[in-house]
Amino acid sequence: MEPKCKCGSNRIMAVSAKCSDMFSCSQGGREYQGYVLSGIGIGGGDFVEFKFCLECGQIQGEFPVEESMAELIECQYE
């Protein structure tokens, strides 16, 4: 059975990219550079991996992300 988006479409694209420690993101005035943050629904470590709907553009997965960006960054260094 093909995965379906909440919009009802089965046009789901899988994305995978290796970026080592060249990842960066920003949210709410905070910036991060380093390995891909785990826990935000787009992969972790050296890999960006996610699925999105080609119909509505929604990233597939478990959302909302409960932790703040500050908490996620702290978790990477524990």
C-alpha positions in Angstrom: 0.0 0.0 0.0 1.4 3.4 -1.0 1.8 6.0 1.8 -0.8 8.8 1.7 -0.5 12.4 2.8 -3.1 14.0 5.1 -4.4 15.8 2.0 -5.2 12.3 0.5 -2.5 12.3 -2.2 -0.2 9.3 -2.7 2.4 11.5 -4.5 5.1 11.2 -1.8 8.7 12.0 -2.6 11.5 10.6 -0.5 14.6 12.8 -0.1 18.0 11.7 1.2 21.3 13.7 1.3 24.6 13.3 3.1 26.0 16.5 4.3 28.4 15.6 7.2 28.9 18.6 9.4 27.9 21.2 6.8 24.2 21.6 8.0 22.8 24.9 9.2 19.3 26.0 10.4 17.8 29.0 12.1 14.6 29.5 14.1 13.4 32.4 16.3 16.7 34.3 16.1 18.8 31.2 17.0 21.2 29.7 14.5 22.9 26.3 14.4 25.7 24.9 12.3 27.1 21.4 12.6 25.6 17.9 12.1 21.9 17.5 11.2 19.7 18.0 14.3 17.9 14.8 15.3 14.3 15.3 16.5 13.0 17.8 13.9 11.7 15.3 11.4 14.3 15.7 8.7 17.0 13.1 9.6 20.0 13.4 11.9 23.8 13.1 12.1 25.3 13.1 8.6 21.9 12.7 6.8 19.0 14.9 5.7 16.1 12.4 5.2 12.5 13.2 4.8 9.4 12.6 2.7 7.1 15.3 1.4 3.9 15.5 -0.6 4.2 16.6 -4.2 0.6 17.7 -4.1 0.5 20.0 -1.1 4.2 20.3 0.0 3.6 19.0 3.5 6.6 17.2 5.1 5.5 13.7 6.3 6.2 12.5 9.8 5.4 13.1 13.4 4.6 16.8 14.1 4.5 19.1 16.0 8.1 19.0 17.2 7.8 19.5 21.0 11.3 20.7 21.9 12.6 24.2 21.2 15.6 24.6 19.0 17.7 25.5 22.0 16.7 22.2 23.7 17.5 20.2 20.5 20.9 21.8 20.2 21.7 21.0 23.8 20.7 17.3 23.2 23.2 17.0 20.4 26.1 17.7 22.8 25.1 15.5 25.7 
